[in-house]
């Protein structure tokens, strides 16, 4: 009762009655999510649904206070909900799953909520929830932390900046050839040991390892000999996989010989790799492999160790992992790398350090390699608590539950940053600038119109692409020259000079719940219709198109004959932006790249670029930012 009286004093009895009916979605039950769930319960929100894909790790326990040792490997969302049931006046529902799974969480499922809270550690998922927020016009409270840094951003669709309105850093990726042939930093060796060697030997137990996807990789090199050697090396791993699965401990030294003697010798034969002054690797000597080793050796986590000690660690950890694979269940599933699993960590650490010594790269302690392999920035529980508290409090303004702020506009609502993260002030811990208007170049909230197309299963089977285009053209008064794209896999379905598929039904084209179509005006005019992005949601009626305003954007000046024809580009990845402090994966270009114009009669036809981005940011040049929740 005291809890209720406190919140009633703040918002009044009428608004408290509204609060008790509000349904909110909390995406993420980790560092911020645990704190935020507690805060929302203490504020007596009516209904709270919690979604999280992850299970609980040992490393979570120091800051995610709802979890205990006995909960390791259990679902975060389920354990979090169960942990607060005894002090709860809200209706709680837990879901374990990927929030981007349109089968488990279709668009109409999101529509039941009044407000969304993001407490995620994944950039692609954050962008997805942001886009769902824009489609459904649902307010979203975005938040993130990393160490002592943190921020919150209320997002009011159509009225304030969305998550993608400003640029954000994305995780660094490394070309295959850098990792497999010419490492120059400790992180290159760690990635090789963890993502290539460990996964191939102990995790991926399917047939044909090392072959899938070789043709589509970012090699980072045009050297045919180097690429051929890498492909051969992947196929030669079959011998090492046979050793691992055989359980023959006496053959572990053969693994060392293959990886650190024979493969290095093959590398040295590719002369082009060493023409530019690169330091040549030095393969292990055979005497290094033939000597005695300490079967009981366990390096301390802050110890670097000698070459002989690293070899002993490699052999010992390999044998322990091989024993774990002997069981039938483990053999079927493999062993996943876990930074808190001592065997997997010591294998990756020793393999990485032996490779570092071969290439003249500084070796690292187990503790340092754990930070690299586990993608760790030290998390601070108090930062999570502060940011979660700010998120829950600002929701009262977003939902217009505070009587004294009801007359104020959306842009009077404040964001919040820690002073270090915002660089706004050194005199205080928190800075709270007001929300900004949407970025006019943002492809998520400004450069396209958005709506939801409702369609039945029969509609999918009966309506053709050509029929859908005619429905769209008639509904939204688009001209004859249009294009229709499936943005999920960047497929051009129909264009003004490409109509081969118009007789295919939507079902035959693989469209389904969650498909997102981009309908664009391709006319040669000074003003063209703003593109429309349509989310396909399954329902009972054959076809229901949303009501959308008629909005226009400026066309592009035609190219002159002496200039190159511009690409047919709907490429509008307005390189996003709020400070990413909690983790990420880049999302594919929202609008996609259409194929270039064929040279010929239509070469002088003017094209329209839908979403130019003036930021000039190149995601590939961003540092390897690693975020935690």
SETORVO-297671 format. One record per residue (C-alpha): x, y, z. Coordinates in Angstrom, 3 decimals. Layout:
BEGIN
LORO       east      north         up
LORO          X          Y          Z
...
This chain:
BEGIN
LORO       east      north         up
LORO      0.000      0.000      0.000
LORO      2.927      2.342      0.718
LORO      4.222      1.664     -2.772
LORO      0.863      2.537     -4.297
LORO      0.499      5.712     -2.248
LORO      3.930      6.926     -3.378
LORO      3.141      6.620     -7.062
LORO     -0.363      8.071     -6.542
LORO      1.228     11.137     -4.934
LORO      3.288     11.650     -8.075
LORO      0.700     11.091    -10.808
LORO     -2.691     11.244     -9.047
LORO     -5.406      8.623     -8.658
LORO     -6.880      9.064    -12.144
LORO     -3.563      8.539    -13.894
LORO     -2.687      5.717    -11.507
LORO     -5.800      3.902    -12.695
LORO     -4.502      4.375    -16.263
LORO     -1.060      3.104    -15.241
LORO     -2.609     -0.105    -13.893
LORO     -4.045     -0.795    -17.364
LORO     -0.873     -0.091    -19.350
LORO      0.768     -3.034    -21.062
LORO      4.495     -2.729    -21.652
LORO      7.040     -4.867    -23.473
LORO     10.542     -5.216    -22.009
LORO     13.031     -6.588    -24.560
LORO     16.081     -7.894    -22.715
LORO     16.387     -9.290    -19.182
LORO     20.116     -8.791    -18.642
LORO     21.988     -6.002    -16.855
LORO     19.600     -3.149    -17.626
LORO     16.608     -5.450    -18.100
LORO     16.830     -6.933    -14.584
LORO     16.918     -3.478    -13.035
LORO     14.192     -2.172    -15.310
LORO     11.866     -5.080    -14.550
LORO     12.252     -4.326    -10.848
LORO     11.507     -0.627    -11.416
LORO      8.429     -1.251    -13.565
LORO      7.033     -3.613    -10.929
LORO      7.652     -1.080     -8.155
LORO      5.791      1.506    -10.233
LORO      2.848     -0.940    -10.595
LORO      2.590     -1.097    -14.374
LORO     -0.459     -3.208    -15.209
LORO      1.116     -5.858    -17.433
LORO      4.762     -6.536    -18.283
LORO      5.961     -8.970    -20.945
LORO      9.668     -9.853    -20.895
LORO     11.493    -11.254    -23.933
LORO     15.088    -12.503    -23.950
LORO     16.808    -15.071    -26.141
LORO     19.760    -15.711    -23.815
LORO     20.444    -18.059    -20.954
LORO     22.272    -17.097    -17.768
LORO     26.094    -17.226    -17.687
LORO     28.357    -17.269    -14.659
LORO     29.691    -13.834    -15.633
LORO     26.145    -12.379    -15.371
LORO     25.858    -12.978    -11.637
LORO     27.993    -10.048    -10.470
LORO     25.588     -7.430    -11.865
LORO     22.300     -9.105    -12.820
LORO     20.893     -9.339     -9.327
LORO     17.822    -11.459    -10.077
LORO     19.975    -14.480    -10.952
LORO     21.760    -17.005     -8.707
LORO     24.326    -19.759     -9.188
LORO     21.575    -22.375     -9.470
LORO     20.082    -20.449    -12.424
LORO     23.109    -20.827    -14.753
LORO     22.067    -22.093    -18.222
LORO     18.388    -21.284    -17.551
LORO     16.318    -18.773    -19.517
LORO     16.949    -15.183    -18.408
LORO     13.376    -14.041    -18.985
LORO     11.800    -16.978    -17.144
LORO     14.129    -16.767    -14.146
LORO     13.746    -12.974    -13.925
LORO      9.947    -13.202    -13.877
LORO      9.993    -15.995    -11.319
LORO     12.404    -14.054     -9.096
LORO     10.038    -11.077     -8.730
LORO      6.728    -12.927     -8.425
LORO      6.660    -12.634     -4.624
LORO      6.720     -8.806     -4.689
LORO      4.631     -8.251     -7.747
LORO      1.298     -6.475     -8.335
LORO      1.644     -6.645    -12.126
LORO      0.685     -9.366    -14.549
LORO      3.933    -10.894    -15.830
LORO      4.660    -12.961    -18.917
LORO      8.085    -14.380    -19.913
LORO      9.167    -15.364    -23.429
LORO     12.433    -16.973    -24.471
LORO     13.060    -16.312    -28.121
LORO     14.508    -14.049    -30.781
LORO     12.511    -10.825    -30.880
LORO     13.145    -10.706    -34.657
LORO     11.405    -14.060    -35.213
LORO      8.250    -13.062    -37.100
LORO      6.631    -16.456    -36.523
LORO      6.936    -16.285    -32.743
LORO      6.462    -12.516    -32.509
LORO      4.351    -11.309    -35.467
LORO      3.513     -7.646    -35.865
LORO      0.032     -7.971    -34.336
LORO      1.672     -9.369    -31.179
LORO      3.575     -6.094    -30.712
LORO      0.384     -4.123    -31.295
LORO     -1.058     -5.181    -27.920
LORO      1.501     -3.058    -26.013
LORO      1.241      0.614    -25.095
LORO      4.995      1.197    -24.748
LORO      8.215     -0.663    -25.613
LORO     11.418     -0.737    -23.537
LORO     14.699     -1.796    -25.154
LORO     17.331     -3.257    -22.816
LORO     19.230     -5.083    -25.514
LORO     22.842     -6.004    -26.175
LORO     22.412     -6.541    -29.913
LORO     22.452     -3.822    -32.549
LORO     20.382     -5.681    -35.159
LORO     17.657     -6.402    -32.598
LORO     17.618     -2.760    -31.458
LORO     17.157     -1.591    -35.015
LORO     14.413     -4.138    -35.542
LORO     12.445     -3.021    -32.472
LORO     12.976      0.591    -33.543
LORO     11.451     -0.200    -36.934
LORO      8.520     -2.038    -35.323
LORO      7.986      1.060    -33.186
LORO      7.830      3.184    -36.356
LORO      5.431      0.807    -38.133
LORO      2.999      0.691    -35.208
LORO      3.542      4.251    -33.907
LORO      4.344      2.873    -30.457
LORO      6.615      4.894    -28.119
LORO      9.976      3.248    -27.423
LORO     12.433      3.890    -24.580
LORO     15.925      2.990    -25.814
LORO     18.800      2.538    -23.338
LORO     22.352      1.240    -23.124
LORO     25.398      1.072    -20.861
LORO     29.105      0.244    -21.078
LORO     31.160      0.549    -17.936
LORO     30.444      3.947    -16.370
LORO     28.793      5.219    -19.574
LORO     25.073      5.060    -20.191
LORO     22.179      6.764    -21.944
LORO     18.426      6.729    -22.464
LORO     16.513      7.949    -25.513
LORO     12.732      8.222    -25.617
LORO     11.528      7.695    -29.199
LORO      8.127      9.059    -30.249
LORO      7.489      7.875    -33.840
LORO      7.046     10.700    -36.308
LORO      7.817     13.385    -33.718
LORO     11.341     12.748    -32.409
LORO     14.570     11.177    -33.590
LORO     14.469      7.427    -33.914
LORO     17.297      5.037    -33.061
LORO     18.634      5.129    -36.637
LORO     18.578      8.915    -37.056
LORO     22.215      9.281    -36.020
LORO     25.291      7.161    -36.684
LORO     26.484      4.417    -34.388
LORO     29.533      2.244    -34.324
LORO     29.339     -1.371    -35.421
LORO     31.544     -4.321    -34.520
LORO     34.731     -4.689    -36.522
LORO     34.963     -7.606    -38.930
LORO     38.213     -8.980    -40.342
LORO     38.885    -10.314    -43.858
LORO     39.499    -14.042    -44.017
LORO     43.022    -13.608    -45.390
LORO     44.049    -11.375    -42.499
LORO     42.894    -13.953    -39.975
LORO     44.154    -17.042    -41.775
LORO     47.325    -15.794    -43.468
LORO     48.703    -12.467    -42.265
LORO     47.739    -11.711    -38.648
LORO     49.383     -8.637    -37.168
LORO     47.528     -8.098    -33.875
LORO     46.631    -10.319    -30.906
LORO     42.925    -10.023    -31.796
LORO     43.610    -11.613    -35.199
LORO     45.115    -14.683    -33.514
LORO     42.285    -14.891    -30.978
LORO     39.655    -14.743    -33.736
LORO     41.534    -17.492    -35.631
LORO     41.747    -19.712    -32.533
LORO     38.144    -19.169    -31.414
LORO     36.000    -18.631    -34.518
LORO     37.943    -20.834    -36.921
LORO     39.996    -23.524    -35.157
LORO     37.887    -24.220    -32.054
LORO     34.568    -24.125    -33.909
LORO     35.842    -26.429    -36.670
LORO     37.312    -28.977    -34.261
LORO     34.874    -29.068    -31.360
LORO     31.669    -27.233    -32.239
LORO     30.698    -27.755    -35.888
LORO     30.305    -31.535    -36.157
LORO     28.433    -31.597    -39.459
LORO     29.862    -33.189    -42.572
LORO     31.826    -31.053    -45.009
LORO     33.237    -28.589    -42.490
LORO     35.182    -25.708    -43.867
LORO     33.560    -25.848    -47.287
LORO     30.233    -24.104    -46.830
LORO     30.153    -20.495    -47.859
LORO     33.802    -20.356    -49.021
LORO     32.859    -18.670    -52.289
LORO     31.028    -15.769    -50.654
LORO     33.523    -14.794    -47.941
LORO     35.253    -11.440    -47.594
LORO     38.725    -12.734    -48.395
LORO     40.417     -9.342    -48.126
LORO     42.840    -10.389    -50.893
LORO     42.916    -10.878    -54.654
LORO     45.822    -13.333    -54.462
LORO     44.543    -16.530    -56.106
LORO     47.280    -18.679    -54.547
LORO     46.453    -17.404    -51.055
LORO     42.726    -18.004    -51.434
LORO     43.355    -21.477    -52.862
LORO     45.635    -22.323    -49.909
LORO     42.952    -21.213    -47.411
LORO     40.323    -23.366    -49.133
LORO     42.671    -26.363    -49.125
LORO     43.503    -25.752    -45.465
LORO     39.807    -25.845    -44.568
LORO     39.396    -29.199    -46.314
LORO     42.562    -30.578    -44.690
LORO     41.040    -29.958    -41.256
LORO     39.181    -33.247    -41.760
LORO     42.303    -35.041    -40.504
LORO     42.298    -33.007    -37.288
LORO     38.563    -33.494    -36.828
LORO     39.084    -37.257    -37.097
LORO     41.749    -37.058    -34.362
LORO     39.450    -35.084    -32.075
LORO     36.521    -37.461    -32.533
LORO     38.607    -40.609    -32.288
LORO     39.578    -39.829    -28.702
LORO     43.170    -40.954    -29.448
LORO     45.134    -38.763    -27.014
LORO     48.491    -39.881    -28.459
LORO     47.758    -38.066    -31.733
LORO     47.324    -34.596    -30.236
LORO     50.915    -33.670    -31.162
LORO     49.928    -34.336    -34.784
LORO     47.485    -31.447    -34.463
LORO     50.350    -29.174    -33.414
LORO     52.469    -30.347    -36.324
LORO     49.698    -29.711    -38.871
LORO     48.701    -26.280    -37.544
LORO     52.021    -24.772    -36.578
LORO     54.584    -26.488    -38.822
LORO     53.029    -27.697    -42.089
LORO     50.479    -24.893    -42.563
LORO     53.115    -22.248    -41.810
LORO     55.510    -23.841    -44.320
LORO     52.786    -23.606    -46.993
LORO     52.215    -19.956    -46.134
LORO     55.898    -19.161    -46.614
LORO     55.749    -20.538    -50.162
LORO     53.304    -17.800    -51.210
LORO     55.904    -15.169    -52.041
LORO     53.381    -12.395    -52.766
LORO     52.412    -12.281    -49.073
LORO     55.900    -11.221    -48.014
LORO     56.884     -8.770    -50.770
LORO     55.671     -5.677    -48.922
LORO     57.947     -6.009    -45.911
LORO     55.650     -8.173    -43.796
LORO     57.461    -10.132    -41.136
LORO     57.604    -13.770    -42.147
LORO     56.288    -16.325    -39.659
LORO     58.672    -18.835    -38.093
LORO     57.239    -22.337    -37.852
LORO     57.693    -24.416    -34.711
LORO     60.777    -26.609    -34.674
LORO     60.202    -30.352    -34.527
LORO     62.097    -30.540    -31.238
LORO     59.417    -28.301    -29.731
LORO     56.894    -31.054    -30.394
LORO     58.969    -34.051    -29.412
LORO     59.975    -33.043    -25.893
LORO     58.295    -33.928    -22.631
LORO     55.534    -31.670    -21.345
LORO     53.917    -31.096    -17.962
LORO     50.582    -32.949    -17.953
LORO     49.462    -31.110    -14.803
LORO     50.337    -27.579    -15.977
LORO     47.701    -24.882    -15.461
LORO     48.959    -21.371    -16.120
LORO     47.547    -18.700    -13.832
LORO     45.157    -16.315    -15.571
LORO     47.590    -13.384    -15.401
LORO     50.616    -15.403    -16.578
LORO     51.876    -15.184    -20.157
LORO     54.016    -18.333    -20.152
LORO     56.810    -19.612    -22.389
LORO     56.392    -21.405    -25.721
LORO     56.878    -24.757    -23.996
LORO     54.173    -23.890    -21.444
LORO     51.762    -22.775    -24.178
LORO     52.330    -26.081    -26.020
LORO     51.641    -27.992    -22.794
LORO     48.441    -25.951    -22.260
LORO     47.349    -26.720    -25.846
LORO     47.908    -30.464    -25.423
LORO     46.281    -30.645    -21.974
LORO     43.205    -28.601    -22.926
LORO     42.810    -30.542    -26.208
LORO     42.772    -33.844    -24.316
LORO     40.191    -32.585    -21.836
LORO     37.935    -31.386    -24.649
LORO     38.357    -34.682    -26.538
LORO     37.230    -36.578    -23.437
LORO     34.143    -34.378    -23.246
LORO     33.279    -35.288    -26.846
LORO     33.308    -39.018    -26.174
LORO     29.738    -39.017    -24.807
LORO     27.091    -39.679    -27.429
LORO     25.085    -36.553    -26.599
LORO     28.151    -34.309    -26.707
LORO     29.241    -35.908    -29.988
LORO     25.927    -34.971    -31.550
LORO     25.930    -31.387    -30.294
LORO     29.596    -30.424    -30.063
LORO     31.055    -28.035    -27.502
LORO     30.359    -24.315    -27.693
LORO     32.995    -21.777    -26.732
LORO     32.212    -20.138    -23.417
LORO     34.529    -17.604    -21.828
LORO     33.628    -19.073    -18.434
LORO     34.435    -22.630    -19.551
LORO     38.052    -23.191    -18.479
LORO     38.760    -25.922    -21.037
LORO     37.511    -23.937    -24.030
LORO     39.199    -20.750    -22.827
LORO     42.580    -22.429    -22.249
LORO     42.447    -24.105    -25.677
LORO     41.743    -20.795    -27.423
LORO     44.334    -18.984    -25.297
LORO     47.140    -21.475    -25.973
LORO     46.370    -21.807    -29.708
LORO     46.226    -18.011    -30.038
LORO     49.509    -17.493    -28.178
LORO     51.399    -20.162    -30.136
LORO     50.251    -18.500    -33.363
LORO     51.242    -15.086    -31.962
LORO     54.769    -16.353    -31.207
LORO     55.054    -17.743    -34.739
LORO     54.072    -14.393    -36.292
LORO     56.058    -12.199    -33.891
LORO     52.962    -10.799    -32.180
LORO     52.951    -10.043    -28.415
LORO     51.403    -12.899    -26.442
LORO     48.576    -12.297    -23.977
LORO     47.588    -13.670    -20.592
LORO     44.514    -15.882    -20.275
LORO     42.723    -12.977    -18.615
LORO     43.448    -10.654    -21.555
LORO     42.415    -13.272    -24.101
LORO     39.198    -13.870    -22.174
LORO     38.340    -10.187    -22.587
LORO     39.014    -10.343    -26.335
LORO     37.350    -13.704    -27.009
LORO     34.388    -12.949    -24.757
LORO     33.907     -9.434    -26.188
LORO     34.012     -7.923    -22.728
LORO     33.835     -4.372    -21.493
LORO     33.678     -4.395    -17.680
LORO     30.062     -3.858    -16.671
LORO     29.093     -1.691    -13.704
LORO     25.915     -2.676    -11.857
LORO     25.304      0.841    -10.542
LORO     25.321      2.265    -14.088
LORO     22.691     -0.292    -15.104
LORO     20.600      0.681    -12.081
LORO     20.816      4.415    -12.829
LORO     19.938      4.021    -16.513
LORO     17.058      1.636    -15.744
LORO     15.688      4.099    -13.182
LORO     15.824      6.943    -15.690
LORO     14.088      4.781    -18.319
LORO     11.200      3.927    -16.014
LORO     10.768      7.528    -14.832
LORO     10.845      9.053    -18.312
LORO      8.120      6.621    -19.369
LORO      5.706      8.568    -17.149
LORO      6.260     11.628    -19.339
LORO      6.117      9.667    -22.566
LORO      2.783      8.145    -21.520
LORO      1.542     11.572    -20.341
LORO      0.923     10.393    -16.805
LORO      2.491     13.423    -15.105
LORO     -0.137     16.156    -14.633
LORO      2.389     19.013    -14.623
LORO      3.854     18.079    -18.013
LORO      0.685     17.251    -19.963
LORO      0.662     20.611    -21.714
LORO      4.248     20.277    -22.921
LORO      5.205     18.965    -26.329
LORO      7.176     15.858    -27.264
LORO     10.347     17.858    -27.907
LORO     10.278     19.069    -24.284
LORO     10.996     15.504    -23.140
LORO     14.614     14.902    -22.177
LORO     17.160     12.311    -23.130
LORO     19.869     11.484    -20.582
LORO     23.578     10.737    -20.963
LORO     26.356     10.219    -18.501
LORO     28.753     13.140    -18.817
LORO     31.559     11.004    -20.243
LORO     29.312      9.512    -22.911
LORO     27.730     12.815    -23.946
LORO     30.825     15.050    -23.784
LORO     28.383     17.859    -23.003
LORO     29.562     18.762    -19.536
LORO     32.423     17.863    -17.223
LORO     30.718     19.475    -14.221
LORO     27.978     16.930    -13.663
LORO     27.413     13.202    -13.973
LORO     24.246     13.412    -16.094
LORO     23.365     15.636    -19.038
LORO     19.793     15.778    -20.257
LORO     19.342     17.466    -23.655
LORO     15.836     17.706    -25.087
LORO     14.701     15.406    -27.858
LORO     15.431     16.435    -31.438
LORO     13.183     16.288    -34.469
LORO     13.570     13.303    -36.833
LORO     16.586     13.439    -39.131
LORO     15.215     14.328    -42.566
LORO     17.690     11.896    -44.181
LORO     16.876      8.924    -41.946
LORO     15.644      5.995    -44.051
LORO     13.778      4.491    -41.110
LORO     11.599      7.368    -39.982
LORO     11.825     10.152    -42.588
LORO     12.723      9.031    -46.103
LORO      9.874      6.557    -46.449
LORO      6.237      6.250    -45.467
LORO      5.341      3.144    -43.516
LORO      2.248      1.043    -43.226
LORO      0.952     -2.463    -42.582
LORO     -0.620     -4.564    -45.333
LORO     -3.033     -7.153    -43.969
LORO     -3.548    -10.252    -46.071
LORO     -5.069    -13.713    -45.692
LORO     -3.463    -17.011    -46.649
LORO     -5.790    -17.147    -49.660
LORO     -4.560    -13.713    -50.679
LORO     -0.968    -14.944    -50.698
LORO     -1.959    -17.846    -52.933
LORO     -4.130    -15.809    -55.336
LORO     -2.723    -12.279    -55.630
LORO      0.050    -11.876    -58.200
LORO      2.889     -9.365    -58.048
LORO      1.341     -7.542    -60.988
LORO     -2.036     -7.477    -59.265
LORO     -0.507     -6.136    -56.050
LORO      1.297     -3.382    -57.961
LORO     -1.953     -2.300    -59.587
LORO     -3.662     -2.221    -56.185
LORO     -0.808     -0.128    -54.757
LORO     -0.680      2.201    -57.763
LORO     -4.410      2.824    -57.567
LORO     -4.525      3.266    -53.785
LORO     -1.575      5.673    -53.554
LORO     -1.824      7.345    -56.974
LORO      1.636      6.310    -58.135
LORO      2.702      6.794    -61.783
LORO      3.309      4.059    -64.364
LORO      7.038      3.738    -63.659
LORO      7.474      2.101    -60.267
LORO      9.633     -0.505    -58.562
LORO      8.795     -3.087    -55.921
LORO     11.472     -4.663    -53.733
LORO     11.590     -7.276    -50.993
LORO     13.913     -5.515    -48.544
LORO     14.639     -8.576    -46.423
LORO     16.825    -10.211    -49.056
LORO     17.228     -7.182    -51.365
LORO     15.232     -8.763    -54.219
LORO     13.972     -6.592    -57.029
LORO     10.509     -7.994    -57.756
LORO      9.206     -5.538    -60.371
LORO     10.719     -2.507    -62.101
LORO      9.704     -0.307    -65.024
LORO     11.908     -2.460    -67.322
LORO     11.684     -5.760    -65.407
LORO      8.279     -7.438    -65.292
LORO      9.213    -11.102    -65.721
LORO      7.759    -12.016    -62.321
LORO      4.485    -10.112    -62.383
LORO      2.489    -13.281    -63.067
LORO      3.874    -15.032    -59.973
LORO      1.742    -15.122    -56.840
LORO      3.036    -13.575    -53.626
LORO      3.245    -17.024    -52.060
LORO      5.296    -18.336    -54.993
LORO      7.722    -15.459    -54.433
LORO      8.244    -16.544    -50.831
LORO      6.478    -13.552    -49.270
LORO      5.052    -14.235    -45.824
LORO      4.361    -12.753    -42.391
LORO      7.104    -10.236    -41.690
LORO      8.091     -9.581    -45.311
LORO      8.757     -5.886    -45.927
LORO      8.107     -4.477    -49.403
LORO      9.450     -1.160    -50.734
LORO      7.212      0.526    -53.320
LORO      8.971      3.381    -55.151
LORO      8.161      6.031    -57.741
LORO     10.660      5.775    -60.639
LORO      9.330      8.588    -62.836
LORO     11.569     11.253    -64.371
LORO     10.067     14.247    -62.567
LORO     11.264     17.115    -60.367
LORO      9.092     15.742    -57.588
LORO      8.342     12.101    -56.975
LORO      6.178     10.251    -54.503
LORO      7.882      9.362    -51.255
LORO      8.623      5.599    -51.210
LORO      6.336      3.393    -49.144
LORO      7.566      0.535    -46.983
LORO      4.864     -2.024    -46.303
LORO      4.973     -4.712    -43.617
LORO      3.074     -7.860    -44.579
LORO      0.888     -9.050    -41.682
LORO     -1.320    -12.114    -42.015
LORO     -5.012    -11.652    -41.195
LORO     -8.501    -12.752    -42.183
LORO     -9.231    -10.412    -45.106
LORO     -7.864    -11.040    -48.580
LORO     -6.070     -7.667    -48.863
LORO     -6.271     -4.492    -46.776
LORO     -3.963     -1.583    -47.659
LORO     -3.232      1.121    -45.077
LORO     -4.339      4.728    -45.491
LORO     -1.226      6.877    -46.020
LORO     -0.778     10.563    -46.875
LORO      0.449     11.666    -50.295
LORO      3.959     13.004    -49.694
LORO      6.601     14.007    -52.217
LORO     10.376     14.315    -52.284
LORO     12.674     16.146    -54.664
LORO     13.879     14.248    -57.706
LORO     17.516     14.102    -58.802
LORO     19.059     16.168    -61.573
LORO     19.415     14.064    -64.739
LORO     22.913     12.871    -65.586
LORO     24.626     14.429    -68.593
LORO     25.928     12.346    -71.459
LORO     29.553     12.779    -70.430
LORO     28.806     11.626    -66.895
LORO     28.480      8.013    -65.845
LORO     24.896      6.847    -65.513
LORO     24.048      6.695    -61.847
LORO     23.168      3.388    -60.253
LORO     19.593      2.476    -59.652
LORO     19.983      3.093    -55.992
LORO     17.490      2.944    -53.242
LORO     20.421      2.829    -50.895
LORO     19.488      4.852    -47.886
LORO     21.279      3.444    -44.933
LORO     21.373      6.756    -43.086
LORO     24.187      5.498    -40.970
LORO     22.345      5.596    -37.761
LORO     23.274      6.884    -34.616
LORO     22.672      7.145    -31.012
LORO     25.733      6.295    -28.979
LORO     25.873      2.499    -28.869
LORO     26.780      1.546    -25.382
LORO     25.199     -1.864    -25.074
LORO     26.115     -3.988    -28.176
LORO     25.574     -4.607    -31.837
LORO     25.428     -6.250    -35.178
LORO     24.917     -4.206    -38.301
LORO     21.697     -4.550    -40.155
LORO     21.499     -4.845    -43.912
LORO     20.692     -1.722    -45.852
LORO     17.034     -0.985    -45.198
LORO     16.212     -0.033    -48.764
LORO     18.753     -2.143    -50.572
LORO     20.686     -1.715    -53.804
LORO     18.910     -2.266    -57.064
LORO     20.779     -3.543    -60.058
LORO     22.506     -0.901    -62.229
LORO     20.944      0.268    -65.468
LORO     21.865     -1.722    -68.533
LORO     23.784      0.297    -71.073
LORO     21.724      0.955    -74.172
LORO     18.523      2.776    -75.061
LORO     17.647      3.557    -71.467
LORO     21.114      4.684    -70.419
LORO     20.155      8.347    -70.319
LORO     17.069      7.770    -68.269
LORO     17.165      9.703    -64.994
LORO     17.164      7.683    -61.772
LORO     16.187      8.844    -58.347
LORO     18.327      8.283    -55.278
LORO     15.972      7.776    -52.398
LORO     18.101      7.974    -49.295
LORO     21.418      9.772    -49.667
LORO     23.415      9.922    -46.484
LORO     25.673     12.897    -45.920
LORO     27.354     11.430    -42.870
LORO     30.126      9.904    -44.938
LORO     30.594      7.251    -42.295
LORO     32.081      3.944    -43.364
LORO     30.980      1.169    -41.072
LORO     33.999     -0.921    -42.037
LORO     36.322      1.708    -40.606
LORO     34.687      1.778    -37.211
LORO     36.654      0.476    -34.298
LORO     35.766     -2.811    -32.742
LORO     33.298     -1.542    -30.190
LORO     32.202     -4.242    -27.801
LORO     29.182     -3.567    -25.677
LORO     27.550     -5.115    -22.667
LORO     24.159     -4.600    -21.125
